[in-house]
Amino acid sequence: MRILWVKVGGLWPADRGGRLRSFHTVAELSRRHRVTVVTTHAPGEGGGEATALPDCERVVTLPHRPAKQGSAAFALALARSWASPLPVDLYKARVPGLAATVSRLIDSGEVDVCVADFLAAAPSVPLGGRVPTLLFQHNVEHQIWKRLARTERRPARRALLELEWRKTRRYEARACARASLTVAVSEPDRAMLSELAPGARIHAVPTGVDTSFFAPGAGPEIPHRLVFTGSMDWYPNEDAVLHFIDATLPAIRRAVPDVSLTAVGRNPSARLRAAAKAADVRVTGTVADVRPHVADAAVCVVPLRVGGGTRLKIFEALSMGKAVVSTTVGAEGLPLVPGEHYLRADEPADFARAVVALLRDPARRRRLGAAGRDLVEARYGWAMVTRAFENRIEEAAAAGTAARWPSSHIPVGAPIPRGDL
């Protein structure tokens, strides 16, 4: 099968959740199919996808630097997006030449099915056109914005976030309805998207993990060491660490005075670094390999309050045999049983008690870690997960050209599947 894979923001280096999921899926698919990747890279960086994905038939990467929040370019994109049906995240993801490149490859007759990887790729992909399309939804995007709005205390910013999540919901509903098939990464996400776009073909394919790469280490853990991993320039991760430092860590330290916390992830903000320094928390910034930091930890913490999709960081920790404490949001969508594979706690006081209990009980930590390792090793290796994804691609291709609308792109003012959207 000839697959065209379209993603804004690159697949390499595979150093964050979305890229990891996309990279491993494409790598597995390329062994059995003819895959062309069209993606973007920051100017001056160049894309490493061609080298990292040697089995791909072709890799096309275009220069693009999205406007960063707080910059003049972002303010301009935000202002212009208000007059557009696109929410600002999708408006600033538009890339000159990307849609044209996709159209050219499709017009060549060399594509059997097109994959829009993340909602950000949807404006550049002919959803509902003559070539079957699969929308790969790593998150329910509007849910992230909605949760951001609910946790925002500043009235002006909260009003802006309320507008953005509603615009994102409208666009997300249209995209799911127009795609030949949509893949969500969990059953809760699938149910939410199905409610958003009744009648759309939406299926869940679980997240995977490289169980050979993320394996239990031979070395001892550092007593009373906690670790959080995740890209620090993704707001939900920064919010999680800041909230943990402020609301949860002091209670843990009262019970276990020598507890230490390491926050591992790229591009921490000045705000996060300052808060971490004041609280005697280590912030690493970008690391070449996250595994030594996870291996050192007695407990991996995932205190997320905001987010969507599924957290690869939890599967990676479990694959390394580590005990995990997570909020409901942090473990959302993962096939885990609280108390068997991890400990769940949402309120700061409950989270602190769960962490302290594990720090004081090495045998329980080992049991949780072993159960998590057994689960991911048996069911969630990338080869197994990608087979399920491959079945959905074949289903999308078999759907043919039965488009719900005649136009090849989502038009401004297109009907919304539900009147209350």
NULOLO-650123 format. One record per residue (C-alpha): residue in one letter; y, z, x; residue number from 1. Coordinates in steps of 0.05 Angstrom, whole numbers, plus 5000, padded with zeros to 4 digits. Each point is the difference from the previous one (the first is absolute). Layout:
aa: A	Y: Y	Z: Z	X: X	i: NUM;
...
END
This chain:
aa: M	Y: 5000	Z: 5000	X: 5000	i: 1;
aa: R	Y: 5070	Z: 4983	X: 5024	i: 2;
aa: I	Y: 5044	Z: 5062	X: 4993	i: 3;
aa: L	Y: 5075	Z: 5003	X: 5009	i: 4;
aa: W	Y: 5022	Z: 5072	X: 5015	i: 5;
aa: V	Y: 5075	Z: 5014	X: 4992	i: 6;
aa: K	Y: 5032	Z: 5065	X: 5023	i: 7;
aa: V	Y: 5071	Z: 5021	X: 5016	i: 8;
aa: G	Y: 5004	Z: 5046	X: 5060	i: 9;
aa: G	Y: 4941	Z: 4980	X: 5043	i: 10;
aa: L	Y: 4929	Z: 5025	X: 5008	i: 11;
aa: W	Y: 5004	Z: 5020	X: 5074	i: 12;
aa: P	Y: 5003	Z: 5049	X: 5032	i: 13;
aa: A	Y: 4956	Z: 5033	X: 4948	i: 14;
aa: D	Y: 5036	Z: 5066	X: 5007	i: 15;
aa: R	Y: 5013	Z: 5021	X: 4928	i: 16;
aa: G	Y: 4962	Z: 5003	X: 4935	i: 17;
aa: G	Y: 5018	Z: 4934	X: 4968	i: 18;
aa: R	Y: 4991	Z: 4960	X: 5064	i: 19;
aa: L	Y: 4934	Z: 5034	X: 5015	i: 20;
aa: R	Y: 4972	Z: 4982	X: 4932	i: 21;
aa: S	Y: 5025	Z: 4928	X: 5004	i: 22;
aa: F	Y: 4979	Z: 4990	X: 5072	i: 23;
aa: H	Y: 4929	Z: 5024	X: 4991	i: 24;
aa: T	Y: 4992	Z: 4961	X: 4935	i: 25;
aa: V	Y: 5024	Z: 4935	X: 5031	i: 26;
aa: A	Y: 4958	Z: 5011	X: 5063	i: 27;
aa: E	Y: 4937	Z: 5008	X: 4958	i: 28;
aa: L	Y: 5016	Z: 4941	X: 4954	i: 29;
aa: S	Y: 5014	Z: 4954	X: 5059	i: 30;
aa: R	Y: 4929	Z: 5006	X: 5024	i: 31;
aa: R	Y: 4975	Z: 4965	X: 4937	i: 32;
aa: H	Y: 5059	Z: 4960	X: 4974	i: 33;
aa: R	Y: 5056	Z: 4955	X: 5024	i: 34;
aa: V	Y: 5060	Z: 5047	X: 4999	i: 35;
aa: T	Y: 5073	Z: 4980	X: 5012	i: 36;
aa: V	Y: 5049	Z: 5057	X: 5008	i: 37;
aa: V	Y: 5074	Z: 4990	X: 4986	i: 38;
aa: T	Y: 5041	Z: 5061	X: 5018	i: 39;
aa: T	Y: 5065	Z: 5024	X: 5033	i: 40;
aa: H	Y: 5021	Z: 5036	X: 5063	i: 41;
aa: A	Y: 5063	Z: 5032	X: 5024	i: 42;
aa: P	Y: 5043	Z: 4953	X: 5042	i: 43;
aa: G	Y: 4985	Z: 5007	X: 5074	i: 44;
aa: E	Y: 4934	Z: 5034	X: 4988	i: 45;
aa: G	Y: 4954	Z: 4942	X: 4985	i: 46;
aa: G	Y: 4937	Z: 5008	X: 4959	i: 47;
aa: G	Y: 4936	Z: 5023	X: 5033	i: 48;
aa: E	Y: 4957	Z: 4980	X: 4941	i: 49;
aa: A	Y: 4974	Z: 4936	X: 5032	i: 50;
aa: T	Y: 4970	Z: 5038	X: 5058	i: 51;
aa: A	Y: 4978	Z: 5060	X: 4959	i: 52;
aa: L	Y: 4967	Z: 4956	X: 4947	i: 53;
aa: P	Y: 4962	Z: 4948	X: 5041	i: 54;
aa: D	Y: 4956	Z: 4978	X: 4942	i: 55;
aa: C	Y: 5058	Z: 4978	X: 4957	i: 56;
aa: E	Y: 5007	Z: 4925	X: 4993	i: 57;
aa: R	Y: 5075	Z: 5003	X: 5006	i: 58;
aa: V	Y: 5056	Z: 5052	X: 5006	i: 59;
aa: V	Y: 5072	Z: 4983	X: 4982	i: 60;
aa: T	Y: 5052	Z: 5054	X: 5012	i: 61;
aa: L	Y: 5074	Z: 4994	X: 4984	i: 62;
aa: P	Y: 5058	Z: 5043	X: 5027	i: 63;
aa: H	Y: 5027	Z: 5050	X: 4951	i: 64;
aa: R	Y: 5035	Z: 5067	X: 5008	i: 65;
aa: P	Y: 5007	Z: 5036	X: 4933	i: 66;
aa: A	Y: 5065	Z: 5039	X: 4989	i: 67;
aa: K	Y: 4991	Z: 5073	X: 5017	i: 68;
aa: Q	Y: 5024	Z: 5054	X: 4952	i: 69;
aa: G	Y: 5069	Z: 5024	X: 5018	i: 70;
aa: S	Y: 5021	Z: 4934	X: 5033	i: 71;
aa: A	Y: 5054	Z: 4953	X: 4976	i: 72;
aa: A	Y: 4946	Z: 4947	X: 4989	i: 73;
aa: F	Y: 4962	Z: 5047	X: 4954	i: 74;
aa: A	Y: 5062	Z: 5017	X: 4961	i: 75;
aa: L	Y: 5014	Z: 4926	X: 4990	i: 76;
aa: A	Y: 4927	Z: 4987	X: 4979	i: 77;
aa: L	Y: 5004	Z: 5058	X: 4951	i: 78;
aa: A	Y: 5064	Z: 4974	X: 4969	i: 79;
aa: R	Y: 4973	Z: 4930	X: 4993	i: 80;
aa: S	Y: 4934	Z: 5025	X: 4972	i: 81;
aa: W	Y: 5037	Z: 5031	X: 4941	i: 82;
aa: A	Y: 5016	Z: 4930	X: 4975	i: 83;
aa: S	Y: 4927	Z: 4979	X: 5011	i: 84;
aa: P	Y: 4935	Z: 5016	X: 4963	i: 85;
aa: L	Y: 4973	Z: 5022	X: 5068	i: 86;
aa: P	Y: 5002	Z: 5073	X: 5020	i: 87;
aa: V	Y: 5033	Z: 5010	X: 5068	i: 88;
aa: D	Y: 4934	Z: 5008	X: 5038	i: 89;
aa: L	Y: 4978	Z: 4931	X: 4977	i: 90;
aa: Y	Y: 5069	Z: 4969	X: 5006	i: 91;
aa: K	Y: 5005	Z: 5019	X: 5074	i: 92;
aa: A	Y: 4928	Z: 4976	X: 5012	i: 93;
aa: R	Y: 5018	Z: 4928	X: 4984	i: 94;
aa: V	Y: 4991	Z: 4959	X: 5063	i: 95;
aa: P	Y: 5032	Z: 4932	X: 5012	i: 96;
aa: G	Y: 4944	Z: 4950	X: 5008	i: 97;
aa: L	Y: 4943	Z: 5045	X: 4977	i: 98;
aa: A	Y: 4994	Z: 4972	X: 4930	i: 99;
aa: A	Y: 5010	Z: 4929	X: 5027	i: 100;
aa: T	Y: 4944	Z: 5010	X: 5051	i: 101;
aa: V	Y: 4953	Z: 5027	X: 4946	i: 102;
aa: S	Y: 5017	Z: 4941	X: 4953	i: 103;
aa: R	Y: 4989	Z: 4950	X: 5056	i: 104;
aa: L	Y: 4931	Z: 5028	X: 5016	i: 105;
aa: I	Y: 4980	Z: 5001	X: 4927	i: 106;
aa: D	Y: 5027	Z: 4929	X: 4989	i: 107;
aa: S	Y: 4957	Z: 4976	X: 5058	i: 108;
aa: G	Y: 4939	Z: 5013	X: 4957	i: 109;
aa: E	Y: 4970	Z: 5046	X: 5053	i: 110;
aa: V	Y: 5001	Z: 5065	X: 4960	i: 111;
aa: D	Y: 4947	Z: 5024	X: 4951	i: 112;
aa: V	Y: 5032	Z: 5068	X: 4985	i: 113;
aa: C	Y: 5064	Z: 5034	X: 5021	i: 114;
aa: V	Y: 5006	Z: 5076	X: 5013	i: 115;
aa: A	Y: 5068	Z: 5034	X: 4991	i: 116;
aa: D	Y: 4993	Z: 5061	X: 5044	i: 117;
aa: F	Y: 5045	Z: 5055	X: 4970	i: 118;
aa: L	Y: 5049	Z: 4988	X: 4944	i: 119;
aa: A	Y: 5053	Z: 4980	X: 5052	i: 120;
aa: A	Y: 4962	Z: 4934	X: 5010	i: 121;
aa: A	Y: 5000	Z: 4982	X: 4926	i: 122;
aa: P	Y: 5069	Z: 4965	X: 4999	i: 123;
aa: S	Y: 4974	Z: 4952	X: 5053	i: 124;
aa: V	Y: 4933	Z: 4985	X: 4967	i: 125;
aa: P	Y: 4988	Z: 4953	X: 4940	i: 126;
aa: L	Y: 4971	Z: 5051	X: 4953	i: 127;
aa: G	Y: 4975	Z: 4963	X: 4939	i: 128;
aa: G	Y: 5002	Z: 4933	X: 5036	i: 129;
aa: R	Y: 4946	Z: 4948	X: 5011	i: 130;
aa: V	Y: 4966	Z: 5040	X: 5056	i: 131;
aa: P	Y: 4965	Z: 5064	X: 4980	i: 132;
aa: T	Y: 5037	Z: 5062	X: 5025	i: 133;
aa: L	Y: 4979	Z: 5071	X: 5015	i: 134;
aa: L	Y: 5052	Z: 5055	X: 5003	i: 135;
aa: F	Y: 4979	Z: 5056	X: 5048	i: 136;
aa: Q	Y: 5034	Z: 5063	X: 4975	i: 137;
aa: H	Y: 4995	Z: 5054	X: 5054	i: 138;
aa: N	Y: 5043	Z: 5044	X: 4956	i: 139;
aa: V	Y: 5026	Z: 5003	X: 4930	i: 140;
aa: E	Y: 5069	Z: 4986	X: 5028	i: 141;
aa: H	Y: 5042	Z: 5023	X: 4942	i: 142;
aa: Q	Y: 4964	Z: 5067	X: 5000	i: 143;
aa: I	Y: 5025	Z: 5014	X: 5071	i: 144;
aa: W	Y: 5072	Z: 4987	X: 4979	i: 145;
aa: K	Y: 4990	Z: 5042	X: 4937	i: 146;
aa: R	Y: 4975	Z: 5059	X: 5041	i: 147;
aa: L	Y: 5058	Z: 4992	X: 5048	i: 148;
aa: A	Y: 5048	Z: 5004	X: 4941	i: 149;
aa: R	Y: 4965	Z: 5062	X: 4974	i: 150;
aa: T	Y: 5007	Z: 5037	X: 5067	i: 151;
aa: E	Y: 5072	Z: 4978	X: 5015	i: 152;
aa: R	Y: 5052	Z: 5054	X: 4989	i: 153;
aa: R	Y: 5064	Z: 4959	X: 5011	i: 154;
aa: P	Y: 5023	Z: 4973	X: 4933	i: 155;
aa: A	Y: 5028	Z: 4933	X: 5025	i: 156;
aa: R	Y: 4939	Z: 4984	X: 5041	i: 157;
aa: R	Y: 4953	Z: 5022	X: 4945	i: 158;
aa: A	Y: 5035	Z: 4952	X: 4951	i: 159;
aa: L	Y: 4991	Z: 4943	X: 5050	i: 160;
aa: L	Y: 4926	Z: 5017	X: 5008	i: 161;
aa: E	Y: 4991	Z: 5002	X: 4924	i: 162;
aa: L	Y: 5027	Z: 4929	X: 4997	i: 163;
aa: E	Y: 4956	Z: 4976	X: 5057	i: 164;
aa: W	Y: 4934	Z: 5027	X: 4973	i: 165;
aa: R	Y: 5012	Z: 4968	X: 4932	i: 166;
aa: K	Y: 5016	Z: 4933	X: 5032	i: 167;
aa: T	Y: 4939	Z: 5006	X: 5044	i: 168;
aa: R	Y: 4957	Z: 5016	X: 4939	i: 169;
aa: R	Y: 5024	Z: 4937	X: 4964	i: 170;
aa: Y	Y: 4987	Z: 4955	X: 5059	i: 171;
aa: E	Y: 4933	Z: 5033	X: 5014	i: 172;
aa: A	Y: 4978	Z: 4989	X: 4928	i: 173;
aa: R	Y: 5018	Z: 4926	X: 5003	i: 174;
aa: A	Y: 4966	Z: 4991	X: 5068	i: 175;
aa: C	Y: 4934	Z: 5031	X: 4976	i: 176;
aa: A	Y: 5002	Z: 4960	X: 4936	i: 177;
aa: R	Y: 5011	Z: 4934	X: 5036	i: 178;
aa: A	Y: 4950	Z: 5009	X: 5057	i: 179;
aa: S	Y: 4930	Z: 4972	X: 4990	i: 180;
aa: L	Y: 4975	Z: 5069	X: 5019	i: 181;
aa: T	Y: 5029	Z: 5065	X: 5028	i: 182;
aa: V	Y: 4965	Z: 5047	X: 5048	i: 183;
aa: A	Y: 5020	Z: 5074	X: 5000	i: 184;
aa: V	Y: 4976	Z: 5049	X: 5052	i: 185;
aa: S	Y: 4976	Z: 5054	X: 4952	i: 186;
aa: E	Y: 4976	Z: 5009	X: 4929	i: 187;
aa: P	Y: 5062	Z: 5040	X: 4980	i: 188;
aa: D	Y: 5044	Z: 4944	X: 5027	i: 189;
aa: R	Y: 4959	Z: 4949	X: 4962	i: 190;
aa: A	Y: 5007	Z: 5038	X: 4935	i: 191;
aa: M	Y: 5075	Z: 5007	X: 5010	i: 192;
aa: L	Y: 5009	Z: 4926	X: 5014	i: 193;
aa: S	Y: 4956	Z: 4981	X: 4941	i: 194;
aa: E	Y: 5044	Z: 5041	X: 4954	i: 195;
aa: L	Y: 5060	Z: 4966	X: 5030	i: 196;
aa: A	Y: 4973	Z: 4929	X: 4991	i: 197;
aa: P	Y: 4950	Z: 5000	X: 4942	i: 198;
aa: G	Y: 4952	Z: 4942	X: 5003	i: 199;
aa: A	Y: 5008	Z: 4988	X: 5074	i: 200;
aa: R	Y: 4939	Z: 4997	X: 5045	i: 201;
aa: I	Y: 5006	Z: 5063	X: 5042	i: 202;
aa: H	Y: 4944	Z: 5031	X: 5042	i: 203;
aa: A	Y: 4995	Z: 5056	X: 5050	i: 204;
aa: V	Y: 4974	Z: 4992	X: 5071	i: 205;
aa: P	Y: 4999	Z: 5064	X: 5040	i: 206;
aa: T	Y: 5033	Z: 5014	X: 5067	i: 207;
aa: G	Y: 4957	Z: 4996	X: 5062	i: 208;
aa: V	Y: 5000	Z: 5031	X: 5069	i: 209;
aa: D	Y: 4973	Z: 4979	X: 5068	i: 210;
aa: T	Y: 4946	Z: 5052	X: 5007	i: 211;
aa: S	Y: 4983	Z: 4978	X: 5071	i: 212;
aa: F	Y: 5072	Z: 5007	X: 5025	i: 213;
aa: F	Y: 5014	Z: 5064	X: 4961	i: 214;
aa: A	Y: 4940	Z: 5041	X: 5020	i: 215;
aa: P	Y: 4991	Z: 5075	X: 5012	i: 216;
aa: G	Y: 5023	Z: 5020	X: 5070	i: 217;
aa: A	Y: 4959	Z: 5038	X: 5050	i: 218;
aa: G	Y: 5057	Z: 5045	X: 5023	i: 219;
aa: P	Y: 5021	Z: 5066	X: 4969	i: 220;
aa: E	Y: 5058	Z: 5006	X: 4952	i: 221;
aa: I	Y: 5062	Z: 5040	X: 5017	i: 222;
aa: P	Y: 4998	Z: 5066	X: 4962	i: 223;
aa: H	Y: 5049	Z: 5004	X: 4942	i: 224;
aa: R	Y: 5026	Z: 4929	X: 5012	i: 225;
aa: L	Y: 5023	Z: 4961	X: 4939	i: 226;
aa: V	Y: 5014	Z: 4925	X: 5000	i: 227;
aa: F	Y: 5034	Z: 4951	X: 4954	i: 228;
aa: T	Y: 4994	Z: 4926	X: 5014	i: 229;
aa: G	Y: 5040	Z: 4943	X: 4970	i: 230;
aa: S	Y: 5058	Z: 4952	X: 5012	i: 231;
aa: M	Y: 5062	Z: 5044	X: 5000	i: 232;
aa: D	Y: 5046	Z: 4944	X: 4980	i: 233;
aa: W	Y: 4965	Z: 4998	X: 4932	i: 234;
aa: Y	Y: 5039	Z: 5048	X: 4957	i: 235;
aa: P	Y: 4940	Z: 5034	X: 4965	i: 236;
aa: N	Y: 4973	Z: 5021	X: 5068	i: 237;
aa: E	Y: 5067	Z: 5026	X: 5024	i: 238;
aa: D	Y: 5009	Z: 5037	X: 4934	i: 239;
aa: A	Y: 4931	Z: 5031	X: 5007	i: 240;
aa: V	Y: 5012	Z: 5027	X: 5070	i: 241;
aa: L	Y: 5070	Z: 5026	X: 4984	i: 242;
aa: H	Y: 4976	Z: 5034	X: 4937	i: 243;
aa: F	Y: 4940	Z: 5030	X: 5036	i: 244;
aa: I	Y: 5044	Z: 5027	X: 5056	i: 245;
aa: D	Y: 5047	Z: 5031	X: 4950	i: 246;
aa: A	Y: 4955	Z: 5025	X: 4945	i: 247;
aa: T	Y: 4929	Z: 5009	X: 5027	i: 248;
aa: L	Y: 4998	Z: 5010	X: 5075	i: 249;
aa: P	Y: 5038	Z: 5068	X: 4999	i: 250;
aa: A	Y: 4946	Z: 5030	X: 4955	i: 251;
aa: I	Y: 4945	Z: 4974	X: 5045	i: 252;
aa: R	Y: 5034	Z: 5030	X: 5061	i: 253;
aa: R	Y: 5005	Z: 5068	X: 4967	i: 254;
aa: A	Y: 4925	Z: 5000	X: 4994	i: 255;
aa: V	Y: 4983	Z: 4963	X: 5064	i: 256;
aa: P	Y: 5059	Z: 5010	X: 5048	i: 257;
aa: D	Y: 4975	Z: 4953	X: 5054	i: 258;
aa: V	Y: 4989	Z: 4940	X: 4954	i: 259;
aa: S	Y: 5029	Z: 4935	X: 5026	i: 260;
aa: L	Y: 5017	Z: 4934	X: 4965	i: 261;
aa: T	Y: 5002	Z: 4930	X: 5030	i: 262;
aa: A	Y: 5030	Z: 4943	X: 4960	i: 263;
aa: V	Y: 4974	Z: 4934	X: 5027	i: 264;
aa: G	Y: 5032	Z: 4933	X: 4981	i: 265;
aa: R	Y: 5050	Z: 4948	X: 5019	i: 266;
aa: N	Y: 5075	Z: 5000	X: 4993	i: 267;
aa: P	Y: 5016	Z: 5072	X: 4979	i: 268;
aa: S	Y: 5072	Z: 5007	X: 4977	i: 269;
aa: A	Y: 5052	Z: 5044	X: 5033	i: 270;
aa: R	Y: 4997	Z: 5044	X: 4938	i: 271;
aa: L	Y: 4925	Z: 5010	X: 5008	i: 272;
aa: R	Y: 5005	Z: 5013	X: 5075	i: 273;
aa: A	Y: 5055	Z: 5052	X: 4989	i: 274;
aa: A	Y: 4961	Z: 5036	X: 4946	i: 275;
aa: A	Y: 4937	Z: 4999	X: 5043	i: 276;
aa: K	Y: 5036	Z: 5027	X: 5061	i: 277;
aa: A	Y: 5030	Z: 5057	X: 4960	i: 278;
aa: A	Y: 4930	Z: 5018	X: 4973	i: 279;
aa: D	Y: 4964	Z: 4991	X: 5067	i: 280;
aa: V	Y: 4960	Z: 4941	X: 4974	i: 281;
aa: R	Y: 4978	Z: 4945	X: 5046	i: 282;
aa: V	Y: 5020	Z: 4928	X: 4979	i: 283;
aa: T	Y: 4966	Z: 4947	X: 5043	i: 284;
aa: G	Y: 5032	Z: 4936	X: 4978	i: 285;
aa: T	Y: 4959	Z: 4937	X: 5012	i: 286;
aa: V	Y: 4933	Z: 5011	X: 5033	i: 287;
aa: A	Y: 4950	Z: 4950	X: 5027	i: 288;
aa: D	Y: 4941	Z: 5035	X: 4968	i: 289;
aa: V	Y: 5002	Z: 5051	X: 4944	i: 290;
aa: R	Y: 4929	Z: 5024	X: 5011	i: 291;
aa: P	Y: 5013	Z: 5052	X: 5056	i: 292;
aa: H	Y: 5051	Z: 5034	X: 4956	i: 293;
aa: V	Y: 4952	Z: 5003	X: 4941	i: 294;
aa: A	Y: 4944	Z: 5023	X: 5045	i: 295;
aa: D	Y: 5043	Z: 5059	X: 5025	i: 296;
aa: A	Y: 5013	Z: 5024	X: 4929	i: 297;
aa: A	Y: 4964	Z: 5057	X: 4965	i: 298;
aa: V	Y: 5028	Z: 4975	X: 4933	i: 299;
aa: C	Y: 5033	Z: 4935	X: 4979	i: 300;
aa: V	Y: 5055	Z: 5009	X: 4948	i: 301;
aa: V	Y: 5023	Z: 4949	X: 4949	i: 302;
aa: P	Y: 5056	Z: 5034	X: 4960	i: 303;
aa: L	Y: 5026	Z: 4936	X: 4967	i: 304;
aa: R	Y: 5043	Z: 5007	X: 4938	i: 305;
aa: V	Y: 5017	Z: 4925	X: 4994	i: 306;
aa: G	Y: 4956	Z: 4939	X: 5010	i: 307;
aa: G	Y: 4953	Z: 4949	X: 4970	i: 308;
aa: G	Y: 4935	Z: 4965	X: 5015	i: 309;
aa: T	Y: 4952	Z: 5038	X: 5045	i: 310;
aa: R	Y: 5011	Z: 5036	X: 5065	i: 311;
aa: L	Y: 4961	Z: 4972	X: 5059	i: 312;
aa: K	Y: 5019	Z: 5061	X: 5040	i: 313;
aa: I	Y: 4952	Z: 5042	X: 4959	i: 314;
aa: F	Y: 4942	Z: 4952	X: 5009	i: 315;
aa: E	Y: 5014	Z: 4997	X: 5075	i: 316;
aa: A	Y: 5000	Z: 5076	X: 5005	i: 317;
aa: L	Y: 4936	Z: 5006	X: 4960	i: 318;
aa: S	Y: 4968	Z: 4945	X: 5042	i: 319;
aa: M	Y: 5014	Z: 5044	X: 5060	i: 320;
aa: G	Y: 4968	Z: 5059	X: 4966	i: 321;
aa: K	Y: 5064	Z: 5039	X: 4989	i: 322;
aa: A	Y: 5017	Z: 5049	X: 4945	i: 323;
aa: V	Y: 5058	Z: 4977	X: 4956	i: 324;
aa: V	Y: 5048	Z: 5035	X: 4953	i: 325;
aa: S	Y: 5038	Z: 4953	X: 4954	i: 326;
aa: T	Y: 5043	Z: 4999	X: 4939	i: 327;
aa: T	Y: 4976	Z: 4962	X: 4938	i: 328;
aa: V	Y: 5048	Z: 4944	X: 5017	i: 329;
aa: G	Y: 4974	Z: 4998	X: 5072	i: 330;
aa: A	Y: 4927	Z: 4991	X: 4979	i: 331;
aa: E	Y: 5016	Z: 4958	X: 4939	i: 332;
aa: G	Y: 4952	Z: 4943	X: 4988	i: 333;
aa: L	Y: 4950	Z: 5021	X: 5053	i: 334;
aa: P	Y: 4928	Z: 5013	X: 4977	i: 335;
aa: L	Y: 5001	Z: 5072	X: 5025	i: 336;
aa: V	Y: 4977	Z: 5064	X: 4967	i: 337;
aa: P	Y: 5048	Z: 5059	X: 5011	i: 338;
aa: G	Y: 4963	Z: 5057	X: 5032	i: 339;
aa: E	Y: 4945	Z: 4954	X: 5025	i: 340;
aa: H	Y: 5037	Z: 4949	X: 5042	i: 341;
aa: Y	Y: 5069	Z: 5033	X: 5007	i: 342;
aa: L	Y: 5042	Z: 5056	X: 4972	i: 343;
aa: R	Y: 5053	Z: 4982	X: 4947	i: 344;
aa: A	Y: 5065	Z: 5039	X: 4991	i: 345;
aa: D	Y: 5066	Z: 4979	X: 4971	i: 346;
aa: E	Y: 5047	Z: 5060	X: 5001	i: 347;
aa: P	Y: 5024	Z: 5023	X: 5070	i: 348;
aa: A	Y: 4970	Z: 5070	X: 4992	i: 349;
aa: D	Y: 4932	Z: 4972	X: 4979	i: 350;
aa: F	Y: 5003	Z: 4948	X: 5057	i: 351;
aa: A	Y: 5014	Z: 5055	X: 5050	i: 352;
aa: R	Y: 4943	Z: 5043	X: 4975	i: 353;
aa: A	Y: 4951	Z: 4941	X: 5005	i: 354;
aa: V	Y: 5021	Z: 4985	X: 5071	i: 355;
aa: V	Y: 4995	Z: 5073	X: 5021	i: 356;
aa: A	Y: 4931	Z: 5006	X: 4968	i: 357;
aa: L	Y: 4975	Z: 4941	X: 5041	i: 358;
aa: L	Y: 5032	Z: 5024	X: 5064	i: 359;
aa: R	Y: 4962	Z: 5066	X: 4992	i: 360;
aa: D	Y: 4933	Z: 4967	X: 4981	i: 361;
aa: P	Y: 4973	Z: 4951	X: 5053	i: 362;
aa: A	Y: 4934	Z: 4992	X: 4964	i: 363;
aa: R	Y: 5035	Z: 4977	X: 4936	i: 364;
aa: R	Y: 5043	Z: 4951	X: 5041	i: 365;
aa: R	Y: 4936	Z: 4970	X: 5029	i: 366;
aa: R	Y: 4967	Z: 4994	X: 4931	i: 367;
aa: L	Y: 5060	Z: 4964	X: 4971	i: 368;
aa: G	Y: 5006	Z: 4954	X: 5060	i: 369;
aa: A	Y: 4926	Z: 4983	X: 5000	i: 370;
aa: A	Y: 5000	Z: 4985	X: 4925	i: 371;
aa: G	Y: 5060	Z: 4954	X: 5008	i: 372;
aa: R	Y: 4969	Z: 4964	X: 5059	i: 373;
aa: D	Y: 4935	Z: 4989	X: 4962	i: 374;
aa: L	Y: 5038	Z: 4972	X: 4940	i: 375;
aa: V	Y: 5042	Z: 4948	X: 5038	i: 376;
aa: E	Y: 4943	Z: 4980	X: 5046	i: 377;
aa: A	Y: 4954	Z: 4987	X: 4941	i: 378;
aa: R	Y: 5048	Z: 4962	X: 4954	i: 379;
aa: Y	Y: 5067	Z: 4982	X: 5030	i: 380;
aa: G	Y: 4991	Z: 4962	X: 5065	i: 381;
aa: W	Y: 5045	Z: 4937	X: 5002	i: 382;
aa: A	Y: 4942	Z: 4951	X: 4998	i: 383;
aa: M	Y: 4975	Z: 5030	X: 4935	i: 384;
aa: V	Y: 5069	Z: 5006	X: 4968	i: 385;
aa: T	Y: 5018	Z: 4929	X: 5018	i: 386;
aa: R	Y: 4938	Z: 4973	X: 4966	i: 387;
aa: A	Y: 5027	Z: 5029	X: 4935	i: 388;
aa: F	Y: 5068	Z: 4969	X: 5014	i: 389;
aa: E	Y: 4966	Z: 4933	X: 5015	i: 390;
aa: N	Y: 4966	Z: 5002	X: 4932	i: 391;
aa: R	Y: 5068	Z: 5007	X: 4967	i: 392;
aa: I	Y: 5028	Z: 4941	X: 5039	i: 393;
aa: E	Y: 4942	Z: 4958	X: 4976	i: 394;
aa: E	Y: 5013	Z: 5024	X: 4929	i: 395;
aa: A	Y: 5074	Z: 4980	X: 5006	i: 396;
aa: A	Y: 4981	Z: 4932	X: 5027	i: 397;
aa: A	Y: 4950	Z: 4990	X: 4943	i: 398;
aa: A	Y: 5056	Z: 5015	X: 4950	i: 399;
aa: G	Y: 5027	Z: 4932	X: 5020	i: 400;
aa: T	Y: 5070	Z: 4980	X: 4978	i: 401;
aa: A	Y: 5003	Z: 5036	X: 4933	i: 402;
aa: A	Y: 5072	Z: 5021	X: 5009	i: 403;
aa: R	Y: 5034	Z: 5044	X: 4948	i: 404;
aa: W	Y: 5068	Z: 4965	X: 5010	i: 405;
aa: P	Y: 5013	Z: 4927	X: 5019	i: 406;
aa: S	Y: 5049	Z: 5014	X: 5056	i: 407;
aa: S	Y: 4973	Z: 5011	X: 5071	i: 408;
aa: H	Y: 5046	Z: 5058	X: 5015	i: 409;
aa: I	Y: 5020	Z: 5061	X: 4961	i: 410;
aa: P	Y: 5065	Z: 4977	X: 4966	i: 411;
aa: V	Y: 5062	Z: 5040	X: 4987	i: 412;
aa: G	Y: 4995	Z: 5027	X: 4929	i: 413;
aa: A	Y: 4925	Z: 4986	X: 4993	i: 414;
aa: P	Y: 4969	Z: 5038	X: 4942	i: 415;
aa: I	Y: 4976	Z: 5070	X: 5015	i: 416;
aa: P	Y: 4929	Z: 5016	X: 4977	i: 417;
aa: R	Y: 5020	Z: 5065	X: 4965	i: 418;
aa: G	Y: 5063	Z: 5008	X: 4960	i: 419;
aa: D	Y: 5013	Z: 5070	X: 5025	i: 420;
aa: L	Y: 5002	Z: 4980	X: 5074	i: 421;
END
